[in-house]
């Protein structure tokens, strides 16, 4: 992790449909995310913090809400996101 830099863009590259998450029984994105960026809310929804995302796409792969369409995922625009630094 010491060689990883996060260049955060203004708008998130992952958008979560919280209404669909409320109907998702397991919310596997919460436990699957290696950066622990998905947090369940009291009303059954999900809060996602994109700033420290590893861009692995695992959340999208395990998403069960709305038939897998509760998470819209794309790469951050050029120059943003995870950047590996060589030391």
N, C-alpha and C positions, 0 to 999 in steps of 0.2 A: 504493500500500500504506500510505502514511502516514495515510490516512483510513479504514482498516479496523481494527475492534476485534473480537477473538474472545472471546465470553463462553462459556466451556467449561462444559458440563453434566457431571454426575457419570458418567452412563452414556453410552457412545458411541452416536451416531446411525447409525453404519455398523457392521455386524457381518460379519466375513469368515469363511467356512467354510474353514479352512486345509486340511482333508482334500481338499476339492474342488480347491483351488488346487494341490495336489501333482500332480494329474492333468492340470492345464491346461498345454498345451505352450508357449504363448507368453507367458502371464501379462501380457497387454496393460495391465492396471491399473497395473503398475509404471512403464511409460513414458508412459501417458496422463495420469496425475494431475498437474495443473499445480502443485500444492503439494509434489509429491514425497514423499507420505506413505506409500506402499507400499514395503516393503523385503523382497526375497526372503531366505529363510533357507537354511541349509546343507542342510536336509532336503527342500527343494523347496516349502515352505509360504510364507506371506506374513505379515508383521507390519504392522499398520496403526496409525498414530498419528492419532487423530481431533481432537486439540486445535487444529490450524491448518487445518482443512478449509475450503475455499471454498464447499462445498455445491453444487458445479456438477452433480453426478450423473454425470460422465463415466465414473467407474469402473464404475458399474452398466451404463452403455450398452455399454462395450467388454468386459464380463465374458464369458468363454467357459467358465469352470469350471462344471460341473454344469448345463450348458445355460443359463447366465446367472443361475443361482440361488445362486452361491457368495457373492454380496454382497447383503446385506439392507440397504437404504438407506431412511431416512426423515428428514424435517426434524427438527432439534432442537426441543425443546418451547419454548414462548413465552418470550421474553426471553433466549434462549441462541443460540449460533452466531455467524454473521457479522453484524456491525452496522456500517453505514456511518456515519461521523461527518462532519458538515459543519463545515468550518473557515472 
